[in-house]
Amino acid sequence: MRQITIGIPSYNEEKNITNLLHALERQRLHSQIRQVIVSDDSSDRTPELVEQFASHSSLPILLLHRDERRGASAAWNEIFHRASGDTLVLYDADIIPHPSCTERLASRIRGRVGICASNPLPFDAAGIPGRASKFISDWLGSVRLERVSQYTVMGRALSIKISAARRIRIPEETIAIDLYLQYKVMELGLEVEYEREAVVYFRPPGNMPDLASQVARAANGHRQLRPQASKSKIALPLRTAAAKALRGAFKDPLGAASTVLGFAVIPYYKSRLAEAGVSSKWHTASSSKALDYQKLRSNF
């Protein structure tokens, strides 16, 4: 029987962490979850809420709390070191996985498959930032179906073979840690997969500063990993990227227009965020927190 560790890096997630833990209790592979590791750097009530939840939950929750912010790379490295079993499923703290998500992600880690990406979907997208985020999310979903590329393991949840994770240490200042993990898994001679049905829901940004921060972080993260990208030879062809964007614009013209408008003003907002995507300890979004779990559950 498969033995699964779930890892959650968290930083000031008091509005989200309890909802995520509730969602994990409702996962189909609940009986195969060996442990849930929360690697936490929070200065808010997050660790207190995790401890309260663990006191009455059937989940085997292990809280690893630090009093200073180390960044997501340090949290993932800590989780890699403490994980047990054969499969590790990593979830961002501000998402809600579909009840089948853990099962679908874990089942793909077999044979030579070392890592599997999820399908993040925005929930309640509204306004220019939200519609732009949805358009980008749809575009990413379409290109992930084409072939393995630098956009395959870009998301808010993934699974990885624990034996591979233990051989990887993510440098502290890495911004695109999911992409870095993809490159390292490929260097180990393992395969990368994408599971479209492994859905996790997230709340898209509701204001321009948060959208600007996310876009800047993604761009700088890819720029930082250009040496690895040149070695991997998995760059998405520009023709394919453009064709998918045009097809998306026909399906969602309002989303396309919102994306164009949003990107046009990003330089202004980026200049107001001194740390926006510049380092691994990025601007913490406020508008994308507190996903409405009860409303979302009605969609399952």
N, C-alpha and C positions, 0 to 999 in steps of 0.2 A: 504494500500500500504506500502511495506517495506521502512523503512527510514534508510539510510546507512551513516555512517561516515567513511571516509578513513583517516588513520593515517600514517604519514611518518616520521620516525626518520632520521635526516640527520646530517652529519658531513663532511664538506669540499667536497660537492658533486656538485661543479660548472660544472663539465663535464657531469653530469647525470640528474640533477633535472629537467631541462626544458624538456628533452625528456620524462621523466616520466609523467610530468604534461600534455604534449601534448597527451600522450597515454591515460591518464585518461579522457580527453575530448572525446575520441573516444570509451569509454566503452558503452556497450549496455544498462546498467542501469543508464546512465548519468542523467536522470530526477529524479532518486530516491536518488542521492547523496546529502545528506543534508549539509554536510560540508567536507572540506579537511583540516586536521590539519597537518601542518609541524612543528614538534618540532626540532629546529635547534640549534646546538652549534658551527657553523662554524666560522672559521677565514678567509675564502676566500670570494668569491663573491656570495655564495649560497643565503644568505638572500636577497641581492639586486636583483638577478635573479628571486626569488620567487615573490617579490613585483612587479617587472616589469611585470611578467606573469599575476599576479592576477589583475593588472590594466585593462587588456583587455580581461580577460577570463570569460566565463559563469560559471566557477566553483566557488563555495563559499569557497575561500581559506582563512584560518586563519594561519598566521605565528606567531609562538612563539619562539623568538630568545633569546639566552643567550650568553654572551661574554666569557664564560669558558666552557671547555669540561666536560660534566657530565657523559657521557656514555649512551649507548642505554637503559639501565634499567630505568634511570631517564626520558628519552624521552617517553618510553612506558607508564610509570606511569602517566606522564603529559597528554598524549593522553587519557588514561583511564578516567582520571578525567574530561576532557573537552568534551569527546564524547557525542553525543546525538543521539536519534533514538533507533533502536532495534538491529542493527548489525554493528559491527566494522570490517573493512577490513584493515589489516596492510600490507604495502608494504615497502620493503627496497628501499632506494633512488636510487640504482644503477641497478635496473631491469626494464624490459619493460613487462607489462602484455598483454597477448592476449586480443583482444577486448571483448571476452566473459568471461574473468577471474573473474571480480567483480561479475557478475551475477551468475556464477557457485558457487563461494565461498559463497556468501550471501544466495543463495537459500538453501544451506545445513544446515543453522542455523535455526532449527525448532524443536519443541517438546523438547526432552531431549538432543538434540545435542548442545553441548556448544562450540565446536571448530572444525574447519575444516582446514586441511592442503592442500597446493597447490602442483603443480608438477613443480619444477624448472628445466629448460632445458638449458644446455650450448649452446651458439651460437658462431660459428666460432672457435671451439676448434682446436688448432694446437700446434705442438711441444710436448715434453714430459709432461710438466705441464698441458697443455690443454687437451691432450688425457687422462692423468690420472684423471683429473677432470671429464671428460665425463664418463669414466669407473665407477668412484665412484657414479656419478649421476645416471647412469643406474642401478647400483646395489641397490642404495637406492630406486629407483622407483620399482624395482622388489620385494624387501622385504616389501614395504609398501602395496602391494597388498595381502600379505599373512594374516596379522592380525595386530591389534594395537600393536605397540611395542615402544621401546624408540627411534626408528628412524622415527616414523610417522610424528610428528610435528617438523621436522628439515627442514627448508627451508627459502625462501626469501619472502614469502607471506602467510597469513593465515586469516581466519575470526573467530570471536568470538562473542558470545552473550554479548551485552553491560551490561546487568544486572549481568553477571558473572564477566566481566572485572572489574566492579566497586568494587567487593569484593576482588580483588587481588592487592597486592602491591609487586613488584619484588624487592628483596634486591639489593642494589646498586652494589655490586661486583659480581653479577651473570653473568657468561659468556654465558652459553647456555640458554638464556632467553626464547626462543621458547619452549624448552624442559621443563623448569620450569613451564611455562604457562600450558603446557599439564598436568603435574602432579597436579597442583592446580585445574584445571577444573575437573579432575577426582576425586579429594578429595571432590569437591562440589556435587558429585553424577551425573555429566553430562557425556555425551558420546563424544568420539573423532572419527572423520571421516577423510577420505582422498578422495579428488576429483581429479582423474587422469586428467580430462579434463580442470581443472583450471590451465592453463599453464602460467608460467612467464619465461622470457628469461633472462639469465645473461651471462656476458662475463667471461669465465674461466681465471684463472691466466695464465700469459704468461711467468713467470720466476719462478725459484725454491724458492727464498725467500718468494714470495707470496703464493705458494703452501704449503711450510713448515708452514707458519703462520696459514693458514686455517686449516690444519690438526692438528697442536698443539692446536689451539683454540677449535676444536671439541673434541679432546681427553680430554683436561683439563676441558672442560665444563661438559662432562659426568662424569668425576671423581669427580667433585665438587658436583654433585647431586646424588651420590651413595646412601645416606640415603633414599632419596625419591624413588629411583629406587627399593630398596629392599622392600619397602612397597607396591609399585604398582603391582608387580608380572607380569610385561609385558616384561620381558627381551626376546629378540629375541633368539631362540634356536641356539646354535652354529652350529648344523647340517644344519639347514635351511640357515644360513648365508654363510656357506662354499659351500653348494650346489648351491646357487644363484651366488656366485663368480665364481665357476667352469663353470657354464652354460654361464655366461657372458664372460669368457675367450675364450670359443669355438666360440662365436659370434664375439668377438672383441679381437683377440689375440694381436694386436698392442697396444690397450688400456690397456690390462692386463699387457703386458711387460712394458709399460710406467709407470704404477702404481707401479709395483715391483721396477723398477729402481728409480722412484721418492721417494718412501718410504725408499729406501736404503740410500739415501743421505740426507734425511730430518734432521737427527741428526746434521750433519755438519752445515746446514743452520740455523737450530733452535738455535744453539749456538751463531750465529752471530746476532740474534734478541733477545735482552735482554728481551723485553716485549712480545714476540711472544706467544700469547695465555695464558700468565700467569695471566693477569688481564682482567677485563671487558673493559678496554681502550686499545685495542689491536693495533698491527702494522696495519697501514692503507695501504691496497694494492694499488699499482699504476697501475699495468698491467691489472687489471680487470675493469678499468673505461672506460668511453667513448664508450659505446656500440653503434654500427652504427645503429641508429634508421631507417634511410631511407632504408638501405639495408634489415633490419629486416622486415619492413612493407611490402616488396614485397612478404614475405612468408605468410602473413595473407590471 
